[in-house]
């Protein structure tokens, strides 16, 4: 049961798959950084026993575990967690990796950026912990991984016409109103392009996005979940989304001459 005495406004979502060596440390750092927040661990039936460790951690009344029957992808895990959060009326929902790469001590500043941007024009609906904005950095990544991430972000920005420096970044704080306005049942991005998908939907809803610089540190234990299939999915979908957005931009100026035109 959720601890009603704690802050019900913020939920930190941590998806896991084979993170037995990392999850306890990540949860401890998060609890220290944002002691009033709740944590939801979403485990995709990890064969290494991560789910059992999560259940032990959930002796803490501010920690919950959502067990899923199989590994269905990062996107589906987050969608399930978002629905869980909205049903319980949380105001802010955080995405955080379970491998220790996201610095928990930056989270209070990210949360403040969302709350402080509520009255901005447009209102801030999403804050991204950014590796590639000024002041951001990565540590212990091989050059090939850096080039892949930087190149992917450059391509996404150019194809989609957005100015976000780290559009693929997975360390995020969403205003619940944004998630409530998105039709989560239509989100079918499974890998890291899920982050791009939600970025576009946030912008299309008219919300602002703020990037807070972070130092991203490569995991010490376990293996990265990045794969060739994830990269192909992201490239394919970004290209398709980009073509669609450019087409809409070309058509919209003619709507005044053709008021019945539908895109």
C-alpha positions, 0 to 999 in steps of 0.5 A, spaced: 500 500 500 502 507 498 504 511 504 499 516 504 503 520 509 509 521 503 508 526 497 503 523 493 505 528 487 511 524 484 512 517 482 519 515 479 518 509 474 524 504 474 523 499 468 527 492 470 530 486 466 536 482 469 538 488 473 539 484 479 546 487 480 544 494 480 536 495 482 538 496 490 543 501 489 539 505 484 533 505 489 537 507 494 540 513 491 533 515 488 530 515 495 536 519 498 535 524 492 527 525 493 525 522 499 518 524 499 517 521 492 514 514 491 518 509 486 514 504 482 519 498 479 516 495 473 519 488 472 519 484 465 519 477 469 527 478 469 530 471 469 536 473 474 531 474 480 530 482 479 523 481 481 524 478 487 529 483 489 524 488 488 519 485 492 524 485 498 525 493 496 518 494 497 517 492 504 519 500 504 511 503 503 514 508 498 516 502 493 511 498 489 512 493 484 509 491 477 510 484 475 509 483 468 509 476 465 514 477 459 519 482 456 515 486 451 519 492 451 521 499 454 515 502 451 510 497 453 513 497 460 512 505 461 505 505 458 503 500 463 507 504 469 503 511 466 497 508 466 498 505 473 500 512 475 494 516 472 489 511 476 493 513 482 493 521 481 500 522 481 502 529 478 509 528 476 512 521 473 519 520 472 522 515 467 529 513 470 534 507 468 535 501 472 542 501 470 545 507 474 547 511 468 542 516 470 544 521 476 539 521 482 542 527 485 540 531 479 532 529 479 530 535 484 533 540 479 529 536 474 522 536 478 523 543 480 524 545 472 517 542 471 513 545 477 517 552 476 515 552 468 507 551 470 506 558 468 510 559 462 508 560 455 507 554 453 507 551 460 513 546 461 510 539 460 516 535 460 523 535 462 529 531 459 535 530 463 540 531 457 547 528 455 548 533 449 545 540 451 550 545 454 553 542 461 551 535 459 556 529 458 557 522 458 562 518 461 565 511 460 562 510 453 566 508 447 567 513 441 562 508 437 557 509 442 557 516 443 557 517 435 551 512 435 547 517 440 550 523 437 548 521 430 541 519 432 539 525 435 542 529 429 538 525 424 532 525 429 532 533 430 533 534 422 528 529 420 522 531 425 524 539 425 525 539 433 530 543 437 531 538 442 538 536 443 537 529 447 531 527 443 532 520 445 534 521 452 531 516 457 531 520 464 525 524 464 520 528 468 513 528 465 507 532 468 501 528 469 496 532 465 501 531 458 500 523 459 493 524 461 492 527 454 496 522 450 492 516 447 497 511 450 493 505 447 496 508 440 503 508 442 506 502 439 514 504 440 517 498 443 525 500 444 528 507 445 524 511 439 519 510 445 522 517 447 522 520 441 515 518 440 513 521 446 517 527 445 513 529 439 506 528 442 508 532 448 510 538 443 504 537 439 499 538 445 502 545 445 507 543 451 514 546 452 520 542 453 526 543 458 533 540 458 537 539 464 544 537 463 546 531 466 552 527 466 550 520 464 555 514 466 555 508 463 553 502 467 558 498 471 554 491 472 550 487 467 549 488 459 546 494 455 539 493 452 541 496 446 541 492 440 541 492 432 533 491 432 532 497 437 536 502 432 533 499 426 526 501 429 528 508 431 531 510 424 525 507 420 519 510 425 523 517 425 524 517 417 516 515 417 514 521 422 519 526 419 515 525 412 508 525 415 510 532 419 513 535 413 507 533 409 503 536 414 507 543 414 506 543 406 499 542 407 497 547 412 498 553 409 493 551 404 487 550 409 484 557 408 483 556 401 481 549 402 477 549 408 474 542 408 481 539 407 483 534 412 490 531 413 
